[in-house]
Amino acid sequence: MENKPSSTGDTKLDQAVRQWLQFDKNPKTASMVQDLVKEGAVEALKKCFSSRMEFGTAGLRAAMGPGTSCMNDLTIIQTTQGFCRYLEESLDNFKKRGVVIGYDARAHPPSGGSSKRFASLAAAVFISRGVSVHLFSDIVPTPFVPFTVSHLGLCAGIMVTASHNPKQDNGYKVYWENGAQIVSPHDKGISKAIEENLEPWPESWSTEEALKSPLLKDPYQDIHTQYFKAIQKHCHHRDINKSSEVKIVHTSVHGVGHTFVQSAFKAFDLHPPYAVKEQKDPDPEFPTVKYPNPEEGEGVLTLSFALAEREGAAVVLANDPDADRLAIAEKQESGQWRVFSGNELGALLGWWMFRCWKQQNSDGAAVKNLYMLSSTVSSKILRAIALKEGFHFEETLTGFKWMGNRAKDLLDQGKTVLFAFEEAIGYMCSPFVLDKDGVSAAAIAGEMISYLATKSSSLSQQVTNIYEEYGYHISKNSYFICHDQDVICSMFERLRSYSGQKDSYPTECGRFSISAVRDLTTGYDSNQPSNKAVLPTSRSSQMITFTFSNGGVATMRTSGTEPKIKYYTELCAAPGNSDVTHLKKELDELVDAIVENFFEPEKNKLQPKPE
């Protein structure tokens, strides 16, 4: 095939296409681009080449396919070359200490892309520079990568996964030497290094040679053994687990979780959960679900409920496809299934982790060294438990990269970090993994369920007990879809100059009076003496939190990965105020007022969340 495509009439685009065809050695993506050029499909070419995937703190996430805006062999090589250069400049002894690379089971036959292929290309890039590489020989859950970085003292980790995204997507998630996801300014430094290393190095395509290199090690067996040994430190009721009659169903939603959750249950001496047969084996087509995201609730869990009914099981556990998150549902006396929210599971796991810790630590003073974390848009239930029990609670910005890094700082100061969670069903129950981990959380939940059964109690009853003891925390989260950045900007700017002046935020919303405002886009916080926010601020995303006089808190923010404006609301009641019907009505009315007065969906032409 000739390498000089005919012109599209757009010089910049022609240049990008020409460079691509010069660099790309994958016959499938190269011929896809050549076909588009032959057909004169300028719009399709623009879609592939108009921008390069942005390397952010979450690494990369995009559709698999040809061009600079997609995940493919060439963009993986370019990204890894940049990352490798950045590590060489940033860390001592980098080549000897090395990196770990893991991957899930995603694949895209039309473009020849797959997680395994991308992982071996990344390994080839590092090996060509003399770097020691620990490449898993088989699929692993995402938490195995940060665990390996910490356990082996490596410089970095890469996980090739798009987690719960649609099947055509893939991603490249990056961990720093501290075992947590990267935070700024590393993303900017890596981004710059990628731009400076776009031409593939001579050996970057040589995956076969790389796989024979003495620099390549397979950590699979060792890490498998060490991980399941490490999580056993969180097993406190082995006798109950062994004799438990509780039946649990587990689904890995066509992802990697099945064998690892089975092993985690075994490590805790729990009876193996019943696996949903149609979903237990990894399948990049995700044939039985519309979206492989257990957060979407019942649609993803239909097959699990059917199996539970057949086996007489009362609880369903579901991991997302890379097994770093966990959803739980429980059958109610009415016969209906209750899918717990991430906030309710955060309350349950937080209560349980503290209860087990307390039983092991009779020294009353030790509680002063104890910390729990959650993100700022998650429930404040841990704060209420911390106040009553005497441990520390801190909140961080949204995302486990912040909680993982903060946890590492606290651990380095000799503190104990017992638990961290975010409302998007992510939990960190163990300091060995400084990121969310759905595998250890599944086993810990299994033990908690077995323990509650011995007290003739259930998860639903225990959630109520927690709220009765520490105060009801009722939340309601949703989002609007908006593809117009200008509309989003003007919506948030209107809130910043509500009465015409700068920093004149609303003082009420409908009948609800506002007692405080924090704006993490501009760094304004009316609760601080200097009006300056304590948490890090970011101009690149919108995020405003309103605190209401009635105990309500509402955050409006834009999503980093989707065209959504999200809202997170919670009503925190004092212990003793248990008129749940009234509290729910109050929260519903507060949400209606926020939508009507602050979102103005009709005026801004916002699409509601699809039901």
C-alpha positions as CSV (number, residue, x, y, z in Angstrom):
1,M,0.0,0.0,0.0
2,E,1.3,3.4,-0.8
3,N,2.3,5.6,2.1
4,K,1.3,8.9,0.6
5,P,-2.4,9.4,1.0
6,S,-4.3,11.7,-1.3
7,S,-5.0,15.1,0.2
8,T,-8.1,15.8,2.4
9,G,-7.8,19.6,1.8
10,D,-6.9,20.1,5.4
11,T,-3.1,20.6,5.8
12,K,-3.0,19.8,9.5
13,L,-5.1,16.7,9.1
14,D,-3.0,15.5,6.1
15,Q,0.1,15.9,8.2
16,A,-1.4,13.9,11.1
17,V,-2.5,11.1,8.7
18,R,0.9,11.0,6.9
19,Q,2.8,10.7,10.2
20,W,0.4,8.0,11.4
21,L,0.9,5.9,8.4
22,Q,4.7,6.3,8.7
23,F,4.7,5.1,12.3
24,D,1.8,2.6,12.5
25,K,2.9,-1.1,12.1
26,N,-0.5,-2.6,13.0
27,P,-1.9,-3.7,9.6
28,K,-5.5,-3.4,10.8
29,T,-5.4,0.2,12.0
30,A,-3.1,1.3,9.2
31,S,-5.5,-0.1,6.5
32,M,-8.6,1.4,8.3
33,V,-6.9,4.8,8.0
34,Q,-6.0,4.2,4.3
35,D,-9.5,3.2,3.5
36,L,-10.9,6.3,5.1
37,V,-8.5,8.4,3.0
38,K,-9.4,6.6,-0.2
39,E,-13.1,7.1,0.6
40,G,-12.4,10.8,1.3
41,A,-14.1,10.4,4.6
42,V,-12.9,13.7,6.1
43,E,-15.3,13.8,9.0
44,A,-14.3,10.3,10.1
45,L,-10.6,11.1,9.8
46,K,-11.1,14.3,11.8
47,K,-12.7,12.2,14.5
48,C,-9.7,9.9,14.6
49,F,-7.0,12.6,14.4
50,S,-8.4,16.0,15.5
51,S,-7.0,15.6,19.0
52,R,-4.7,13.3,21.0
53,M,-6.2,11.4,23.9
54,E,-5.5,13.6,27.0
55,F,-3.3,11.9,29.6
56,G,-4.8,12.9,32.9
57,T,-4.4,11.7,36.5
58,A,-6.6,8.7,35.7
59,G,-4.2,8.0,32.7
60,L,-6.1,7.4,29.4
61,R,-9.5,6.1,28.6
62,A,-11.0,6.1,25.1
63,A,-12.5,3.8,22.4
64,M,-10.2,1.3,20.7
65,G,-9.7,2.1,17.0
66,P,-7.3,4.0,14.7
67,G,-5.9,7.5,15.1
68,T,-4.5,9.7,17.9
69,S,-7.9,10.0,19.7
70,C,-8.2,6.3,20.2
71,M,-6.6,3.4,22.1
72,N,-4.4,1.4,19.7
73,D,-0.9,-0.2,19.3
74,L,0.7,3.1,18.3
75,T,-0.9,5.4,20.9
76,I,0.0,2.8,23.6
77,I,3.7,2.8,22.4
78,Q,3.7,6.6,22.4
79,T,2.2,6.9,25.8
80,T,4.6,4.3,27.3
81,Q,7.6,6.0,25.7
82,G,6.6,9.3,27.4
83,F,5.9,7.6,30.7
84,C,9.2,5.7,30.5
85,R,11.2,8.9,29.8
86,Y,9.4,10.7,32.6
87,L,10.2,8.0,35.1
88,E,13.9,8.0,34.0
89,E,14.0,11.7,34.7
90,S,12.1,11.5,38.0
91,L,13.3,8.5,40.0
92,D,16.6,7.0,41.0
93,N,17.5,3.4,40.3
94,F,14.4,3.2,38.0
95,K,15.7,0.6,35.6
96,K,16.6,-1.8,38.4
97,R,13.5,-1.3,40.5
98,G,11.3,-1.5,37.4
99,V,7.5,-1.5,36.8
100,V,4.5,-3.8,36.9
101,I,2.0,-4.2,34.1
102,G,-1.4,-5.8,34.5
103,Y,-4.4,-6.1,32.1
104,D,-8.0,-7.2,31.9
105,A,-9.8,-9.2,29.2
106,R,-11.0,-6.4,26.8
107,A,-10.5,-6.8,23.1
108,H,-11.5,-5.1,19.9
109,P,-11.0,-7.5,16.9
110,P,-11.7,-4.9,14.1
111,S,-8.6,-2.8,15.2
112,G,-6.6,-5.8,16.5
113,G,-6.5,-4.0,19.9
114,S,-6.7,-5.9,23.2
115,S,-5.7,-5.3,26.8
116,K,-3.2,-8.2,26.6
117,R,-1.7,-6.8,23.4
118,F,-1.4,-3.3,24.8
119,A,0.3,-4.7,28.0
120,S,2.9,-6.6,26.0
121,L,3.7,-3.5,23.8
122,A,4.1,-1.4,27.0
123,A,6.5,-4.1,28.3
124,A,8.5,-4.0,25.0
125,V,9.0,-0.3,25.3
126,F,10.3,-0.5,28.9
127,I,12.5,-3.5,28.1
128,S,14.0,-1.7,25.1
129,R,15.3,0.9,27.6
130,G,16.8,-1.8,29.9
131,V,14.0,-1.5,32.5
132,S,13.0,-4.5,34.6
133,V,9.4,-5.4,33.9
134,H,6.9,-7.5,36.0
135,L,4.3,-8.5,33.4
136,F,1.4,-10.6,34.6
137,S,1.0,-13.7,32.4
138,D,-2.8,-13.7,32.7
139,I,-5.6,-11.3,33.5
140,V,-5.7,-9.8,37.0
141,P,-8.0,-7.4,38.9
142,T,-6.9,-3.8,39.0
143,P,-6.0,-3.9,42.7
144,F,-3.3,-6.4,42.0
145,V,-1.2,-3.7,40.3
146,P,-1.0,-1.2,43.2
147,F,-0.5,-4.2,45.5
148,T,2.5,-5.3,43.5
149,V,4.0,-1.8,43.3
150,S,3.9,-1.6,47.2
151,H,4.8,-5.2,47.8
152,L,7.9,-5.3,45.5
153,G,8.9,-1.6,46.0
154,L,8.6,-0.8,42.3
155,C,8.8,2.6,40.6
156,A,5.4,2.4,38.9
157,G,2.4,0.3,37.8
158,I,0.3,0.2,34.7
159,M,-3.1,-1.4,34.5
160,V,-4.7,-1.8,31.0
161,T,-8.4,-1.6,31.7
162,A,-11.5,0.5,31.0
163,S,-13.2,-0.8,34.2
164,H,-17.0,-0.6,33.7
165,N,-17.0,1.4,30.5
166,P,-18.8,0.2,27.3
167,K,-17.1,-2.8,25.5
168,Q,-15.4,-0.7,22.7
169,D,-13.4,1.3,25.3
170,N,-10.0,0.6,26.9
171,G,-7.8,2.5,29.3
172,Y,-4.3,2.9,30.7
173,K,-4.2,3.5,34.5
174,V,-1.0,4.6,36.1
175,Y,0.3,4.2,39.7
176,W,3.4,6.0,41.2
177,E,6.1,4.4,43.4
178,N,4.0,5.1,46.5
179,G,1.4,2.6,45.3
180,A,-1.3,5.2,44.7
181,Q,-2.6,6.6,41.4
182,I,-0.7,9.6,40.1
183,V,-1.8,13.1,41.0
184,S,-0.8,16.5,39.5
185,P,1.8,17.6,38.4
186,H,2.9,14.0,37.2
187,D,0.0,13.9,34.6
188,K,1.3,17.2,33.0
189,G,4.9,15.9,33.1
190,I,4.0,12.6,31.5
191,S,1.8,14.4,28.9
192,K,4.7,16.6,27.9
193,A,7.0,13.6,27.6
194,I,4.5,11.8,25.4
195,E,4.5,14.7,23.0
196,E,8.3,14.7,22.9
197,N,8.5,10.9,22.1
198,L,5.9,10.3,19.4
199,E,8.2,8.4,17.0
200,P,8.3,4.7,18.0
201,W,11.8,3.7,19.2
202,P,13.4,0.9,17.1
203,E,12.5,-1.9,19.5
204,S,9.1,-0.6,20.7
205,W,7.2,-3.0,18.4
206,S,9.4,-6.0,19.2
207,T,7.0,-7.8,21.6
208,E,8.3,-11.3,20.8
209,E,11.9,-10.4,21.6
210,A,10.7,-8.6,24.8
211,L,8.8,-11.6,26.0
212,K,12.1,-13.6,25.8
213,S,14.1,-11.0,27.6
214,P,15.8,-11.8,31.0
215,L,14.5,-8.4,32.1
216,L,10.9,-9.8,32.0
217,K,9.4,-11.5,35.1
218,D,6.0,-13.0,35.7
219,P,4.8,-12.0,39.2
220,Y,1.5,-13.9,38.9
221,Q,2.0,-16.8,41.3
222,D,3.9,-14.9,43.9
223,I,1.5,-12.0,44.0
224,H,-1.5,-14.3,44.0
225,T,-0.1,-16.0,47.1
226,Q,1.0,-12.8,48.8
227,Y,-2.2,-10.9,48.2
228,F,-4.5,-13.6,49.6
229,K,-2.1,-13.9,52.6
230,A,-2.2,-10.2,53.2
231,I,-6.0,-9.8,53.2
232,Q,-6.3,-12.6,55.8
233,K,-5.2,-9.9,58.3
234,H,-8.8,-8.7,57.9
235,C,-10.4,-12.1,58.7
236,H,-11.6,-12.0,62.3
237,H,-14.3,-14.6,62.5
238,R,-12.9,-17.8,60.9
239,D,-15.0,-20.1,63.1
240,I,-18.2,-18.3,62.1
241,N,-17.2,-18.4,58.4
242,K,-16.5,-22.1,58.5
243,S,-19.9,-23.0,59.9
244,S,-22.0,-20.4,58.2
245,E,-25.1,-21.5,56.4
246,V,-25.4,-18.2,54.5
247,K,-25.8,-18.6,50.8
248,I,-24.2,-15.8,48.6
249,V,-24.4,-15.3,44.8
250,H,-21.5,-13.6,43.0
251,T,-21.2,-12.2,39.5
252,S,-18.1,-10.8,37.8
253,V,-20.2,-9.3,35.0
254,H,-18.0,-11.0,32.2
255,G,-14.9,-9.4,33.8
256,V,-11.9,-10.7,35.6
257,G,-13.3,-11.1,39.2
258,H,-14.6,-14.7,39.3
259,T,-11.5,-16.7,40.3
260,F,-10.1,-14.0,42.5
261,V,-13.3,-13.6,44.6
262,Q,-13.5,-17.4,44.9
263,S,-9.9,-17.4,46.2
264,A,-10.7,-14.5,48.6
265,F,-13.7,-16.4,50.1
266,K,-11.4,-19.5,50.4
267,A,-8.8,-17.3,52.2
268,F,-11.5,-16.4,54.8
269,D,-12.8,-20.0,55.1
270,L,-16.1,-18.9,53.7
271,H,-18.2,-21.3,51.6
272,P,-17.6,-20.4,47.9
273,P,-20.3,-18.1,46.5
274,Y,-22.6,-19.4,43.8
275,A,-21.2,-18.0,40.5
276,V,-23.6,-16.7,37.8
277,K,-22.7,-19.2,35.1
278,E,-23.5,-16.9,32.1
279,Q,-21.3,-14.1,33.4
280,K,-18.4,-15.8,35.3
281,D,-16.0,-16.2,32.4
282,P,-14.3,-13.1,30.9
283,D,-16.0,-12.0,27.7
284,P,-15.0,-8.7,25.9
285,E,-18.5,-8.6,24.3
286,F,-20.3,-8.4,27.7
287,P,-23.2,-10.3,26.0
288,T,-25.8,-10.3,28.8
289,V,-25.7,-6.7,29.8
290,K,-26.3,-3.3,28.2
291,Y,-23.6,-1.6,30.3
292,P,-21.2,-3.7,32.4
293,N,-21.6,-1.4,35.4
294,P,-23.1,-2.8,38.6
295,E,-23.7,0.8,39.7
296,E,-26.6,0.8,37.2
297,G,-28.2,-1.6,39.6
298,E,-30.9,-4.0,38.7
299,G,-30.5,-4.5,35.0
300,V,-26.9,-5.8,35.5
301,L,-28.1,-8.0,38.4
302,T,-31.1,-9.7,36.7
303,L,-29.3,-13.1,36.2
304,S,-27.9,-12.9,39.7
305,F,-31.3,-12.5,41.2
306,A,-32.6,-15.5,39.2
307,L,-29.7,-17.7,40.4
308,A,-30.3,-16.5,44.0
309,E,-34.0,-17.4,43.8
310,R,-33.1,-20.9,42.5
311,E,-30.4,-21.5,45.2
312,G,-32.3,-19.9,48.1
313,A,-29.6,-17.2,48.5
314,A,-30.4,-13.9,50.2
315,V,-27.4,-11.8,49.1
316,V,-25.9,-10.9,45.8
317,L,-22.3,-9.6,45.4
318,A,-21.3,-8.0,42.0
319,N,-17.9,-6.8,40.9
320,D,-17.4,-4.4,37.9
321,P,-15.3,-6.0,35.1
322,D,-11.9,-5.1,36.6
323,A,-13.0,-6.0,40.1
324,D,-12.0,-2.8,41.9
325,R,-15.6,-2.0,42.8
326,L,-18.4,-4.0,44.6
327,A,-22.2,-3.8,44.5
328,I,-24.4,-5.7,47.0
329,A,-28.1,-6.5,47.0
330,E,-30.2,-8.3,49.6
331,K,-33.6,-10.0,49.4
332,Q,-36.1,-8.3,51.6
333,E,-38.9,-10.0,53.6
334,S,-41.4,-8.7,50.9
335,G,-39.5,-10.8,48.3
336,Q,-38.2,-7.6,46.6
337,W,-34.4,-7.1,46.2
338,R,-32.8,-4.1,47.7
339,V,-29.7,-2.8,45.9
340,F,-27.6,-0.9,48.5
341,S,-26.2,2.5,47.5
342,G,-22.4,3.1,47.7
343,N,-23.1,5.3,50.7
344,E,-25.0,2.6,52.6
345,L,-22.3,0.1,51.9
346,G,-19.7,2.7,53.0
347,A,-21.7,2.9,56.3
348,L,-21.8,-0.9,56.7
349,L,-18.2,-1.6,55.9
350,G,-17.0,1.4,58.0
351,W,-19.0,0.2,61.0
352,W,-17.7,-3.4,60.5
353,M,-14.0,-2.4,60.1
354,F,-14.2,-0.3,63.2
355,R,-16.0,-3.0,65.2
356,C,-13.4,-5.6,64.3
357,W,-10.6,-3.1,65.1
358,K,-12.0,-2.3,68.5
359,Q,-12.2,-6.0,69.4
360,Q,-8.5,-6.4,68.6
361,N,-7.4,-3.2,70.4
362,S,-8.2,-2.9,74.1
363,D,-6.0,0.1,74.5
364,G,-8.4,3.1,74.6
365,A,-5.7,5.6,73.5
366,A,-5.0,3.8,70.2
367,V,-8.2,5.2,68.7
368,K,-6.5,8.6,68.5
369,N,-4.1,7.1,65.9
370,L,-7.0,5.8,63.7
371,Y,-8.2,7.4,60.5
372,M,-11.0,6.8,58.0
373,L,-11.4,8.8,54.7
374,S,-14.1,9.4,52.2
375,S,-14.4,11.7,49.2
376,T,-16.2,15.0,49.5
377,V,-19.3,13.9,47.5
378,S,-19.7,10.8,49.6
379,S,-21.9,10.4,52.7
380,K,-20.7,12.1,55.9
381,I,-21.7,9.0,57.9
382,L,-18.1,8.2,58.7
383,R,-17.7,11.7,60.2
384,A,-20.7,10.9,62.5
385,I,-19.2,7.5,63.6
386,A,-15.8,9.2,64.1
387,L,-17.3,11.9,66.3
388,K,-18.9,9.4,68.6
389,E,-16.1,6.8,68.6
390,G,-13.2,9.1,68.9
391,F,-11.2,8.3,65.7
392,H,-10.2,10.8,63.0
393,F,-12.2,11.4,59.8
394,E,-10.9,13.3,56.8
395,E,-12.5,14.0,53.4
396,T,-10.6,14.4,50.2
397,L,-11.4,15.5,46.7
398,T,-13.4,13.1,44.5
399,G,-11.6,10.0,43.4
400,F,-9.4,7.3,45.0
401,K,-6.2,8.9,43.7
402,W,-6.7,11.5,46.5
403,M,-7.7,9.0,49.1
404,G,-4.8,6.7,48.2
405,N,-2.2,9.4,48.4
406,R,-3.6,10.9,51.6
407,A,-3.7,7.4,53.1
408,K,0.0,6.9,52.2
409,D,0.9,10.2,53.9
410,L,-0.9,9.1,57.1
411,L,0.6,5.6,57.0
412,D,4.1,7.2,56.6
413,Q,3.4,9.3,59.8
414,G,2.7,6.0,61.7
415,K,-1.1,6.4,61.6
416,T,-3.5,3.5,61.0
417,V,-5.8,4.0,58.0
418,L,-8.7,1.6,58.6
419,F,-11.0,2.3,55.7
420,A,-11.8,4.7,52.8
421,F,-14.7,4.8,50.5
422,E,-16.5,6.7,47.7
423,E,-20.2,6.7,46.8
424,A,-19.4,5.1,43.4
425,I,-19.2,1.7,45.1
426,G,-15.4,1.9,45.7
427,Y,-13.9,0.7,49.1
428,M,-10.3,0.5,50.4
429,C,-10.4,-1.9,53.3
430,S,-6.7,-2.7,53.5
431,P,-3.6,-0.6,53.6
432,F,-1.9,-3.1,51.3
433,V,-3.8,-1.7,48.3
434,L,-3.9,2.1,48.2
435,D,-6.9,2.1,45.8
436,K,-10.4,0.7,45.7
437,D,-10.4,-3.0,45.8
438,G,-13.6,-5.1,45.1
439,V,-11.9,-8.4,45.8
440,S,-10.9,-7.9,49.5
441,A,-14.2,-5.9,50.0
442,A,-16.2,-9.0,48.8
443,A,-14.5,-11.3,51.3
444,I,-14.9,-8.8,54.2
445,A,-18.5,-8.3,53.2
446,G,-19.0,-12.1,53.2
447,E,-17.7,-12.3,56.7
448,M,-19.8,-9.4,57.9
449,I,-22.9,-11.1,56.4
450,S,-22.1,-14.4,58.1
451,Y,-21.6,-12.6,61.4
452,L,-24.9,-10.7,61.2
453,A,-26.7,-14.0,60.4
454,T,-25.5,-15.4,63.8
455,K,-27.3,-12.5,65.4
456,S,-30.4,-13.2,63.3
457,S,-29.7,-9.9,61.6
458,S,-29.3,-8.7,58.0
459,L,-27.5,-6.0,56.1
460,S,-30.8,-4.0,55.8
461,Q,-31.3,-4.2,59.6
462,Q,-27.7,-3.3,60.3
463,V,-27.9,-0.2,58.1
464,T,-30.9,0.9,60.1
465,N,-29.0,0.2,63.4
466,I,-26.1,2.3,62.2
467,Y,-28.4,5.2,61.3
468,E,-30.3,4.9,64.6
469,E,-27.1,5.0,66.6
470,Y,-25.1,7.7,64.6
471,G,-27.9,9.7,62.9
472,Y,-29.7,9.2,59.7
473,H,-27.8,10.1,56.5
474,I,-30.1,10.0,53.6
475,S,-28.7,10.7,50.1
476,K,-30.0,11.3,46.6
477,N,-27.5,11.5,43.7
478,S,-28.2,11.9,40.0
479,Y,-27.1,13.8,36.9
480,F,-28.1,15.7,33.8
481,I,-26.6,15.2,30.4
482,C,-25.2,18.3,28.6
483,H,-22.9,18.3,25.6
484,D,-22.5,22.1,25.5
485,Q,-19.5,23.4,27.5
486,D,-20.7,27.0,27.2
487,V,-24.1,26.2,28.8
488,I,-22.3,24.4,31.7
489,C,-19.9,27.3,32.2
490,S,-22.7,30.0,32.2
491,M,-24.8,27.8,34.6
492,F,-21.9,27.7,37.2
493,E,-20.9,31.4,36.6
494,R,-24.5,32.4,37.3
495,L,-24.2,30.8,40.7
496,R,-20.9,32.6,41.4
497,S,-22.5,36.1,40.8
498,Y,-26.0,35.4,41.9
499,S,-26.7,38.9,43.0
500,G,-24.7,40.6,40.3
501,Q,-21.3,40.8,42.1
502,K,-18.3,38.4,42.0
503,D,-18.4,35.8,44.8
504,S,-22.0,36.6,45.6
505,Y,-23.3,33.1,45.8
506,P,-27.0,32.3,46.5
507,T,-28.1,32.6,50.2
508,E,-31.2,30.5,49.7
509,C,-32.7,27.9,47.3
510,G,-36.4,28.0,47.2
511,R,-37.5,27.8,50.8
512,F,-34.2,26.4,52.0
513,S,-31.6,28.8,53.5
514,I,-27.9,28.3,52.7
515,S,-25.4,28.5,55.5
516,A,-22.1,28.0,53.7
517,V,-20.7,27.7,50.1
518,R,-17.4,26.1,49.0
519,D,-16.3,26.4,45.4
520,L,-13.4,24.2,44.5
521,T,-13.1,25.6,41.0
522,T,-12.2,29.1,42.2
523,G,-11.0,28.2,45.7
524,Y,-13.7,30.1,47.6
525,D,-15.0,28.7,51.0
526,S,-17.2,30.9,53.1
527,N,-16.5,28.6,56.1
528,Q,-12.8,29.5,56.3
529,P,-11.7,32.7,58.0
530,S,-9.9,33.9,54.9
531,N,-12.7,32.6,52.6
532,K,-10.0,30.3,51.0
533,A,-10.7,26.6,50.5
534,V,-8.4,24.1,52.3
535,L,-8.9,21.3,49.7
536,P,-7.0,21.6,46.4
537,T,-8.8,23.5,43.7
538,S,-8.9,22.9,40.0
539,R,-9.9,25.5,37.3
540,S,-10.4,22.7,34.8
541,S,-13.6,21.3,36.4
542,Q,-16.7,22.8,38.0
543,M,-17.5,22.0,41.6
544,I,-19.6,23.9,44.1
545,T,-20.9,22.6,47.5
546,F,-23.8,24.3,49.3
547,T,-24.5,23.6,53.0
548,F,-28.0,24.2,54.1
549,S,-29.4,25.3,57.6
550,N,-31.5,22.1,57.8
551,G,-28.5,19.8,57.8
552,G,-28.5,19.3,54.0
553,V,-25.4,19.3,51.8
554,A,-25.4,19.5,48.0
555,T,-22.5,19.3,45.5
556,M,-22.9,20.1,41.9
557,R,-19.9,19.1,39.7
558,T,-19.0,18.2,36.1
559,S,-17.7,14.8,35.3
560,G,-14.1,14.3,34.1
561,T,-15.0,11.4,31.8
562,E,-18.6,11.9,30.6
563,P,-20.8,14.8,29.4
564,K,-22.6,14.9,32.7
565,I,-23.4,17.5,35.4
566,K,-23.8,15.5,38.5
567,Y,-25.4,16.4,41.8
568,Y,-24.9,14.7,45.2
569,T,-27.2,15.6,48.0
570,E,-27.4,14.3,51.6
571,L,-29.5,15.2,54.7
572,C,-27.6,14.5,57.9
573,A,-29.9,14.2,60.9
574,A,-28.8,14.1,64.5
575,P,-29.0,10.7,66.4
576,G,-32.5,10.3,67.7
577,N,-34.3,12.0,64.8
578,S,-35.6,8.9,63.1
579,D,-38.7,10.1,61.3
580,V,-37.4,8.7,58.0
581,T,-40.5,9.5,56.0
582,H,-40.2,13.2,57.0
583,L,-36.4,13.2,56.3
584,K,-36.9,11.7,52.8
585,K,-39.7,14.2,52.0
586,E,-37.4,17.1,53.1
587,L,-34.6,15.8,50.9
588,D,-36.8,15.3,47.9
589,E,-38.1,18.9,48.2
590,L,-34.5,20.2,48.6
591,V,-33.4,18.3,45.4
592,D,-36.5,19.7,43.5
593,A,-35.5,23.2,44.6
594,I,-31.9,22.7,43.5
595,V,-32.9,21.4,40.1
596,E,-35.4,24.1,39.5
597,N,-33.4,27.1,40.8
598,F,-29.8,26.1,40.1
599,F,-29.9,23.7,37.2
600,E,-32.8,25.2,35.3
601,P,-33.1,22.2,33.0
602,E,-35.7,23.7,30.6
603,K,-33.8,26.9,30.1
604,N,-30.5,25.1,29.7
605,K,-32.0,22.2,27.6
606,L,-30.5,19.6,30.0
607,Q,-31.4,15.9,29.4
608,P,-32.4,14.1,32.6
609,K,-30.6,10.8,33.5
610,P,-32.2,8.1,31.4
611,E,-34.4,5.8,33.5
